[in-house]
Amino acid sequence: MSSLTEVLTVVAAVAAIVGFVGGAIAYFLKDRLRALIVFGSNVVVVALIIGFSLVIARQVNPPSPITGFREPTSGAAPHAIVAASDGSCWFAATEGNQLGRISPAGSFTEFRIPTVGAGPTGITFNPDGKLWFTEYFAGTVGSMTLSGQFTEYRLANDSTRPWAIVSGPGQMAWFTEQGADRIGRISGTGQLAEFRVPTPQAQPTAIAVGPDGNVWFTEYSGNKIGRITPSGTIDEFVIPTPNSLPWGLTAGPDGTLWFTEYGSGKLGRITLSGAISEVSIPTPHSQPRGMVTDPAGNIWFVEGGGNRIARVVGGASVKEIPIPTARSQPNSIVVGADDALWFTEEDANQIGRINPLGVDA
């Protein structure tokens, strides 16, 4: 509440007390007409002051542009999310062991993954019209038709820990293997190829297709940004901030890529030649995670620790929007076909939606 609103509230309280006392005195002095006038005028004054206070409070603290939709399965922990052309969004729910669909109106449909305890963490659409997803605990990559028919392709072993996945060059799905320090790709028929990241214990995490047609990825423990060509050649670029723990990644509007630094509370920007610059996030311990670029070229990201959705302004500063649900742990964000932003709230077990019309420029 603003200081002006607080002052008006105090004035209203004082006016009410004075009016009550004055009216009571007039009443006991048998001047009932004056008592009614005092009481009536006092009610009008207090009502006006309260009305002004509410108007000011609404201007200072406008309603949140964020709406949350609770996942039907308790404790499902929605993790990654991807947009469909029909206005819906699909997501991978790690603890629920399922893929889900949320309609533009907020209704849910769920599809249970055949492998028990698979732990899906990544999801994407491929040109074959299917959803492709990673099974972190099962060491498996799977596909699903929109009617719910699953096909699963097992990797070398459970410890490969496939994490994120994206549709990339060659009409294939490309994915990161956190446990095996590899980048994998798989065709629509299940033909698999894997490429080892040069840095040991790099823990490749996010993955995105760059403006140059190559596939880029973050190295969470390696503190680097990696690039792999369609033929499998890998280059790495060291992030200036030590132990930055790079997490999310998106292709920017200016021929660069942007990434989040979970450990340092910064954003990074990397050119195609590997030059890196960084932007600080205002909220301490923000722990930024997933990010996305909207059609207007704005960079959006989620703050797991800060419990906020944020946008890069002018390439050099950050504007933040608090999430109404406390400790929601947002993880992934995407732009829907309706131009709204949709994001996962793992700990709140919700899918959030940001109305773009409710966000200040």
C-alpha positions as semicolon CSV with decimal commas, in nm:
position;residue;x (nm);y (nm);z (nm)
1;M;0,000;0,000;0,000
2;S;0,125;0,349;-0,085
3;S;0,198;0,612;0,180
4;L;-0,079;0,833;0,036
5;T;-0,328;0,549;0,073
6;E;-0,219;0,497;0,432
7;V;-0,268;0,870;0,508
8;L;-0,617;0,865;0,359
9;T;-0,703;0,557;0,562
10;V;-0,595;0,733;0,883
11;V;-0,796;1,042;0,786
12;A;-1,101;0,825;0,727
13;A;-1,059;0,665;1,069
14;V;-1,020;1,003;1,240
15;A;-1,324;1,141;1,053
16;A;-1,527;0,842;1,163
17;I;-1,428;0,888;1,528
18;V;-1,491;1,263;1,527
19;G;-1,825;1,216;1,355
20;F;-1,929;0,945;1,597
21;V;-1,836;1,152;1,902
22;G;-2,001;1,465;1,763
23;G;-2,314;1,275;1,673
24;A;-2,328;1,105;2,011
25;I;-2,298;1,440;2,193
26;A;-2,572;1,592;1,978
27;Y;-2,793;1,290;2,041
28;F;-2,757;1,305;2,417
29;L;-2,827;1,678;2,404
30;K;-3,161;1,584;2,245
31;D;-3,066;1,749;1,915
32;R;-3,155;1,445;1,706
33;L;-3,172;1,637;1,376
34;R;-2,819;1,762;1,420
35;A;-2,710;1,408;1,518
36;L;-2,855;1,268;1,195
37;I;-2,686;1,540;0,989
38;V;-2,349;1,474;1,159
39;F;-2,379;1,098;1,114
40;G;-2,491;1,130;0,752
41;S;-2,220;1,374;0,648
42;N;-1,963;1,160;0,827
43;V;-2,070;0,852;0,633
44;V;-2,038;1,043;0,304
45;V;-1,690;1,174;0,393
46;V;-1,565;0,832;0,504
47;A;-1,709;0,667;0,191
48;L;-1,539;0,922;-0,034
49;I;-1,204;0,879;0,142
50;I;-1,226;0,501;0,124
51;G;-1,320;0,521;-0,244
52;F;-1,021;0,742;-0,324
53;S;-0,798;0,506;-0,124
54;L;-0,915;0,204;-0,326
55;V;-0,859;0,386;-0,656
56;I;-0,508;0,487;-0,554
57;A;-0,429;0,140;-0,424
58;R;-0,540;-0,012;-0,754
59;Q;-0,318;0,227;-0,948
60;V;-0,017;0,162;-0,726
61;N;-0,077;-0,214;-0,707
62;P;-0,255;-0,309;-1,031
63;P;-0,397;-0,663;-1,067
64;S;-0,146;-0,925;-1,177
65;P;-0,143;-1,014;-1,548
66;I;-0,069;-1,374;-1,442
67;T;-0,330;-1,649;-1,412
68;G;-0,250;-1,994;-1,273
69;F;-0,417;-2,321;-1,375
70;R;-0,374;-2,614;-1,137
71;E;-0,262;-2,947;-1,282
72;P;-0,524;-3,218;-1,208
73;T;-0,268;-3,478;-1,094
74;S;-0,141;-3,393;-0,747
75;G;0,238;-3,347;-0,730
76;A;0,283;-3,387;-1,107
77;A;0,556;-3,116;-1,117
78;P;0,516;-2,972;-1,470
79;H;0,868;-2,906;-1,598
80;A;0,910;-2,820;-1,968
81;I;0,646;-2,669;-2,197
82;V;0,599;-2,624;-2,572
83;A;0,334;-2,440;-2,774
84;A;0,107;-2,595;-3,038
85;S;-0,036;-2,420;-3,342
86;D;-0,396;-2,468;-3,222
87;G;-0,342;-2,238;-2,923
88;S;-0,286;-2,514;-2,671
89;C;0,040;-2,594;-2,492
90;W;0,190;-2,931;-2,407
91;F;0,413;-3,002;-2,110
92;A;0,622;-3,274;-1,949
93;A;0,532;-3,348;-1,586
94;T;0,834;-3,511;-1,424
95;E;0,685;-3,652;-1,104
96;G;0,349;-3,729;-1,264
97;N;0,532;-3,935;-1,528
98;Q;0,310;-3,797;-1,800
99;L;0,269;-3,552;-2,083
100;G;-0,011;-3,301;-2,055
101;R;-0,206;-3,061;-2,273
102;I;-0,363;-2,736;-2,157
103;S;-0,619;-2,561;-2,375
104;P;-0,631;-2,182;-2,417
105;A;-0,919;-2,184;-2,167
106;G;-0,717;-2,378;-1,909
107;S;-0,862;-2,730;-1,935
108;F;-0,624;-3,027;-1,908
109;T;-0,574;-3,361;-2,084
110;E;-0,311;-3,605;-1,956
111;F;-0,124;-3,898;-2,112
112;R;0,063;-4,145;-1,894
113;I;0,406;-4,257;-2,020
114;P;0,430;-4,638;-2,048
115;T;0,765;-4,666;-1,867
116;V;0,712;-4,638;-1,492
117;G;0,924;-4,371;-1,324
118;A;1,054;-4,236;-1,656
119;G;1,070;-3,875;-1,529
120;P;1,007;-3,667;-1,844
121;T;1,195;-3,335;-1,842
122;G;1,208;-3,210;-2,203
123;I;0,944;-3,178;-2,474
124;T;0,928;-3,045;-2,831
125;F;0,730;-3,071;-3,154
126;N;0,906;-3,222;-3,454
127;P;0,817;-3,174;-3,823
128;D;0,667;-3,527;-3,821
129;G;0,378;-3,380;-3,618
130;K;0,465;-3,580;-3,308
131;L;0,573;-3,467;-2,966
132;W;0,924;-3,579;-2,874
133;F;1,034;-3,591;-2,511
134;T;1,315;-3,703;-2,284
135;E;1,285;-3,957;-2,002
136;Y;1,547;-3,842;-1,754
137;F;1,540;-4,137;-1,514
138;A;1,485;-4,408;-1,776
139;G;1,764;-4,303;-2,016
140;T;1,511;-4,294;-2,296
141;V;1,385;-4,061;-2,569
142;G;1,022;-4,099;-2,673
143;S;0,765;-3,974;-2,918
144;M;0,388;-3,945;-2,886
145;T;0,115;-3,879;-3,140
146;L;-0,144;-3,619;-3,045
147;S;-0,389;-3,902;-2,986
148;G;-0,160;-4,049;-2,718
149;Q;0,027;-4,331;-2,895
150;F;0,377;-4,369;-2,748
151;T;0,704;-4,499;-2,894
152;E;1,019;-4,513;-2,680
153;Y;1,386;-4,542;-2,780
154;R;1,631;-4,648;-2,513
155;L;1,978;-4,493;-2,498
156;A;2,295;-4,668;-2,379
157;N;2,184;-4,688;-2,015
158;D;1,986;-4,510;-1,742
159;S;2,280;-4,290;-1,644
160;T;2,273;-4,095;-1,973
161;R;2,009;-3,866;-1,814
162;P;1,857;-3,703;-2,127
163;W;1,735;-3,359;-2,019
164;A;1,620;-3,104;-2,282
165;I;1,513;-3,160;-2,643
166;V;1,454;-2,941;-2,949
167;S;1,356;-2,987;-3,313
168;G;1,671;-2,916;-3,512
169;P;1,865;-2,964;-3,836
170;G;1,777;-3,258;-4,058
171;Q;1,419;-3,268;-3,925
172;M;1,557;-3,450;-3,623
173;A;1,512;-3,405;-3,251
174;W;1,833;-3,298;-3,075
175;F;1,878;-3,345;-2,701
176;T;2,124;-3,307;-2,415
177;E;2,251;-3,596;-2,204
178;Q;2,348;-3,458;-1,863
179;G;2,486;-3,784;-1,728
180;A;2,681;-3,892;-2,035
181;D;2,813;-3,547;-2,140
182;R;2,677;-3,594;-2,488
183;I;2,453;-3,427;-2,742
184;G;2,219;-3,670;-2,912
185;R;2,000;-3,659;-3,218
186;I;1,727;-3,895;-3,327
187;S;1,534;-3,931;-3,651
188;G;1,161;-3,985;-3,681
189;T;1,224;-4,356;-3,727
190;G;1,446;-4,381;-3,420
191;Q;1,790;-4,368;-3,582
192;L;2,020;-4,239;-3,309
193;A;2,357;-4,059;-3,311
194;E;2,548;-3,922;-3,010
195;F;2,838;-3,676;-2,986
196;R;3,059;-3,637;-2,681
197;V;3,110;-3,288;-2,535
198;P;3,488;-3,219;-2,507
199;T;3,473;-3,086;-2,148
200;P;3,448;-3,368;-1,889
201;Q;3,152;-3,344;-1,650
202;A;3,010;-3,057;-1,855
203;Q;2,649;-3,154;-1,776
204;P;2,488;-3,016;-2,096
205;T;2,145;-2,879;-2,007
206;A;1,941;-2,644;-2,230
207;I;1,946;-2,675;-2,608
208;A;1,830;-2,443;-2,889
209;V;1,876;-2,391;-3,261
210;G;2,081;-2,081;-3,334
211;P;2,037;-1,820;-3,610
212;D;2,326;-1,988;-3,790
213;G;2,145;-2,321;-3,822
214;N;2,370;-2,490;-3,569
215;V;2,252;-2,636;-3,238
216;W;2,366;-2,454;-2,924
217;F;2,360;-2,575;-2,564
218;T;2,452;-2,473;-2,211
219;E;2,706;-2,660;-1,999
220;Y;2,573;-2,633;-1,645
221;S;2,884;-2,765;-1,469
222;G;3,131;-2,689;-1,746
223;N;3,053;-2,315;-1,729
224;K;3,050;-2,291;-2,105
225;I;2,821;-2,243;-2,400
226;G;2,855;-2,512;-2,664
227;R;2,780;-2,525;-3,035
228;I;2,741;-2,836;-3,249
229;T;2,713;-2,840;-3,626
230;P;2,466;-3,071;-3,804
231;S;2,760;-3,301;-3,880
232;G;2,862;-3,322;-3,513
233;T;3,156;-3,081;-3,473
234;I;3,151;-2,917;-3,130
235;D;3,300;-2,584;-3,019
236;E;3,287;-2,441;-2,666
237;F;3,298;-2,086;-2,528
238;V;3,391;-2,008;-2,168
239;I;3,152;-1,785;-1,970
240;P;3,339;-1,494;-1,801
241;T;3,170;-1,540;-1,461
242;P;3,306;-1,849;-1,279
243;N;3,055;-2,109;-1,159
244;S;2,771;-1,927;-1,334
245;L;2,576;-2,253;-1,385
246;P;2,422;-2,167;-1,725
247;W;2,071;-2,309;-1,757
248;G;1,823;-2,169;-2,014
249;L;1,894;-2,073;-2,374
250;T;1,713;-1,898;-2,661
251;A;1,796;-1,750;-2,999
252;G;1,773;-1,371;-2,975
253;P;1,634;-1,118;-3,225
254;D;1,970;-0,978;-3,330
255;G;2,154;-1,285;-3,454
256;T;2,281;-1,377;-3,106
257;L;2,177;-1,621;-2,836
258;W;2,081;-1,543;-2,477
259;F;2,123;-1,768;-2,176
260;T;2,047;-1,766;-1,804
261;E;2,307;-1,805;-1,531
262;Y;2,139;-1,991;-1,246
263;G;2,436;-1,962;-1,012
264;S;2,535;-1,599;-1,066
265;G;2,190;-1,441;-1,109
266;K;2,281;-1,298;-1,449
267;L;2,183;-1,322;-1,812
268;G;2,437;-1,385;-2,083
269;R;2,443;-1,290;-2,449
270;I;2,669;-1,468;-2,696
271;T;2,745;-1,376;-3,056
272;L;2,789;-1,639;-3,324
273;S;3,165;-1,586;-3,298
274;G;3,158;-1,662;-2,924
275;A;3,186;-1,314;-2,768
276;I;2,993;-1,306;-2,438
277;S;2,845;-1,012;-2,245
278;E;2,635;-1,026;-1,928
279;V;2,339;-0,843;-1,770
280;S;2,266;-0,847;-1,395
281;I;1,920;-0,934;-1,262
282;P;1,786;-0,695;-0,992
283;T;1,647;-0,959;-0,754
284;P;1,913;-1,131;-0,537
285;H;1,925;-1,511;-0,560
286;S;1,691;-1,498;-0,860
287;Q;1,815;-1,833;-0,996
288;P;1,701;-1,776;-1,357
289;R;1,602;-2,086;-1,552
290;G;1,416;-2,124;-1,882
291;M;1,381;-1,846;-2,137
292;V;1,214;-1,764;-2,466
293;T;1,203;-1,493;-2,735
294;D;0,861;-1,356;-2,829
295;P;0,754;-1,252;-3,184
296;A;0,843;-0,888;-3,108
297;G;1,199;-0,988;-3,021
298;N;1,163;-0,953;-2,643
299;I;1,362;-1,192;-2,424
300;W;1,160;-1,345;-2,140
301;F;1,279;-1,575;-1,862
302;V;1,166;-1,727;-1,534
303;E;1,328;-1,683;-1,192
304;G;1,310;-2,001;-0,986
305;G;1,445;-1,837;-0,671
306;G;1,295;-1,493;-0,729
307;N;0,951;-1,639;-0,811
308;R;0,915;-1,393;-1,096
309;I;0,872;-1,372;-1,470
310;A;1,108;-1,119;-1,624
311;R;1,179;-0,944;-1,952
312;V;1,495;-0,790;-2,090
313;V;1,440;-0,422;-2,166
314;G;1,661;-0,245;-2,418
315;G;1,916;-0,523;-2,406
316;A;2,065;-0,388;-2,084
317;S;1,808;-0,395;-1,801
318;V;1,546;-0,631;-1,660
319;K;1,178;-0,575;-1,576
320;E;1,028;-0,829;-1,333
321;I;0,670;-0,944;-1,269
322;P;0,598;-1,126;-0,938
323;I;0,412;-1,456;-0,965
324;P;0,100;-1,449;-0,742
325;T;0,154;-1,803;-0,609
326;A;0,433;-1,805;-0,349
327;R;0,734;-2,036;-0,396
328;S;0,596;-2,169;-0,725
329;Q;0,939;-2,259;-0,872
330;P;0,882;-2,157;-1,236
331;N;1,101;-2,355;-1,473
332;S;1,011;-2,325;-1,842
333;I;0,840;-2,058;-2,051
334;V;0,702;-2,045;-2,405
335;V;0,503;-1,811;-2,630
336;G;0,162;-1,950;-2,718
337;A;-0,024;-1,916;-3,047
338;D;-0,236;-1,649;-2,874
339;D;0,084;-1,445;-2,810
340;A;0,039;-1,499;-2,435
341;L;0,331;-1,642;-2,239
342;W;0,277;-1,980;-2,075
343;F;0,507;-2,122;-1,810
344;T;0,540;-2,415;-1,572
345;E;0,526;-2,382;-1,192
346;E;0,684;-2,702;-1,062
347;D;0,629;-2,669;-0,687
348;A;0,287;-2,504;-0,722
349;N;0,183;-2,781;-0,966
350;Q;0,042;-2,520;-1,203
351;I;0,067;-2,386;-1,554
352;G;0,082;-2,006;-1,557
353;R;-0,033;-1,767;-1,827
354;I;0,075;-1,405;-1,871
355;N;-0,169;-1,176;-2,046
356;P;0,056;-0,961;-2,269
357;L;-0,200;-0,679;-2,263
358;G;-0,158;-0,652;-1,886
359;V;0,219;-0,600;-1,898
360;D;0,359;-0,249;-1,907
361;A;0,593;-0,166;-2,192
